[in-house]
């Protein structure tokens, strides 16, 4: 983990425009995606997410505030954001199924 890394308590999985899912575990991964791979760099929520993630990396903004801003930006861009990893979602949908690492 990088020194400037700010992990999310709960990862965020996003369904990209191409249909693939990608999981984000931290403010650093998220800001890299927002600044380098985001489909359209516009929109109020997009700009808020960039600013909040930068703030989280500077330890000025709580990580969860930046995470929520990222989820809002995903929704604004039409990319559904799902909280948690695929394994955690599978566990939630089938609580009797044991998942081992």
N, C-alpha and C positions, 0 to 999 in steps of 0.2 A: 504494500500500500504506500502511496506517495505521502510525503510529509504534509502536503497541502490537501490531502484527501479528506472529504467530509462525507462519511457513509450515510445512506438513508437507513432508518430503523427498519422499514419495510421496502423492499425493492419495488420498482414500477416497471411493468411490462407493457410495451406499446405495440399495437398492431400497425405496422407501417403501411404506407399507401400501396406497396407492392404485395401486401398480404402476409409478409413475414412478421414474426414477433421478435422484439428485441427487449432485453431486460437491462434496466439502469439501476445501479447499486449505490451511486454517489453523485454529489454535486459536480465533481470533476468530470465524470463520464457524461453527465447531462449537459454541462456547458460546452464540452467538446462537440457533442451532437448538435446542440442548438446553433453553435457558431459555424460548424463545418458541413453538416449534413441536412439541416432543416430544409424542407421543401420550399418554403416561401418565407423569407426573413422580414415579415411584416405582421402587424396586428398588435393590439394593445396587450394581450396576454402573452404573446411571444416576447415582447420587449420587457414586460414585467418578469417573466421567467429568467431571462438573461440577467437582468439586474439582481434578482433575488439569489440566483446561483452564484454570481460573482460575490455578493454580500456574504453568502454562506462560506465560500472559500476564504474570505477575509475574516471570518468569525464575527461578523457584524449582524448577520441575519441567521436566525435558527434554521437548522437543516430542514426541519419539517415544513417551515414556511416556504422555503425554496422548492421543496418537493411538491407541495400543493400548487405552487405557481406553475411548475412544469406540467402537472396533470391538467391544469386549466388551459395551458397553451396547446397541449395535445388535442383537447376537445375542440378548441377554437379552430385548429387545423384539420379537423375531421379524422383524427387518428385516435381511436379508442385507447385509453390507458387503463390498465388493469393492475390493481395493487397486488404485490406478491409475486413470487416465482411460480413457474409452472408446477413444480412439486408441491408448493404450498396450496395452490389452487386445487390440485388433484386431491390433496389431503382434505381440504375443506368440503369438496363435493362428495367424497367417499370417506367419512370419518372412521370407518371400520377397517380401512385399508392401511396397513403399516408401510411406510416408506423408509427405507434405510439408505444411508449414505455410502 
